[in-house]
Amino acid sequence: MGADLAVRTVFEAPTVAQLAPRIGAGGGGLAPLRPVERPAVVPLSFAQSRLWFLEQLQGPSPVYNLAVALRLGGHLMLARWGGVG
């Protein structure tokens, strides 16, 4: 719809009648996003660096590959699984 609304406004004016006069009254909004050039090598995050370091220090490990089996109760609605996959 092209309207700039703060989340706070939606909670302060929860009905359409209350929101209508506030649409567009909030100011300029956010600047449009523009593409930026991405570096050839993207640096690792701290967590990725830590995992890489542990792999170099200790070698391959199955620690982060955990197998889990769950038993679920209740009724399964097979019709809802039709679009999964």
C-alpha positions in Angstrom: 0.0 0.0 0.0 3.0 2.3 0.2 2.1 3.6 3.7 4.8 4.2 6.3 3.6 3.2 9.7 5.6 2.5 12.8 4.8 -0.6 14.7 3.9 1.5 17.7 1.2 3.2 15.6 -0.5 -0.1 14.8 -0.8 -0.9 18.5 -1.9 2.6 19.5 -4.6 2.7 16.7 -5.7 -0.9 16.3 -8.8 -0.2 14.0 -8.9 0.9 10.4 -10.8 4.0 11.4 -8.1 5.0 13.8 -5.2 4.1 11.5 -6.6 5.9 8.4 -5.7 9.5 9.6 -2.3 8.4 10.7 -1.2 6.9 7.4 1.4 9.2 5.8 1.5 11.5 8.9 4.5 9.7 10.3 7.2 11.5 8.3 9.6 10.4 5.6 10.0 6.8 6.6 13.1 4.8 5.7 15.4 5.5 2.8 15.0 3.0 -0.1 17.4 0.1 -0.1 20.1 0.2 -2.8 22.5 -2.6 -3.8 26.0 -2.4 -2.6 29.1 -4.1 -3.9 29.9 -7.3 -2.1 33.5 -8.2 -1.3 35.1 -11.2 -3.0 35.7 -12.8 0.4 33.1 -12.3 3.0 34.6 -12.5 6.5 33.3 -15.3 8.9 31.2 -14.5 11.9 32.6 -15.0 15.3 30.7 -18.3 15.7 31.9 -19.5 12.3 35.5 -18.6 13.1 35.3 -20.5 16.4 33.9 -23.7 14.7 36.7 -23.5 12.0 39.3 -23.1 14.7 38.0 -26.1 16.6 38.0 -28.2 13.4 41.6 -27.2 12.7 42.6 -27.9 16.3 40.8 -31.3 16.9 40.1 -32.5 13.4 36.7 -33.7 12.1 34.2 -34.4 14.8 30.6 -35.5 14.8 29.8 -33.3 17.8 27.5 -30.9 15.8 25.7 -33.7 14.0 23.2 -35.0 16.5 20.7 -37.7 15.7 17.3 -37.2 17.4 14.3 -39.5 17.6 11.0 -38.0 18.7 7.8 -39.7 19.6 4.8 -37.5 19.0 1.3 -38.1 20.2 -2.1 -37.0 18.8 -3.8 -37.3 15.5 -2.0 -36.7 12.2 -4.0 -34.6 9.6 -2.8 -36.2 6.4 -4.7 -33.8 4.2 -2.5 -30.9 5.5 0.6 -32.8 4.5 -0.4 -32.9 0.9 1.5 -29.7 -0.1 4.7 -30.6 1.8 7.7 -31.6 -0.1 
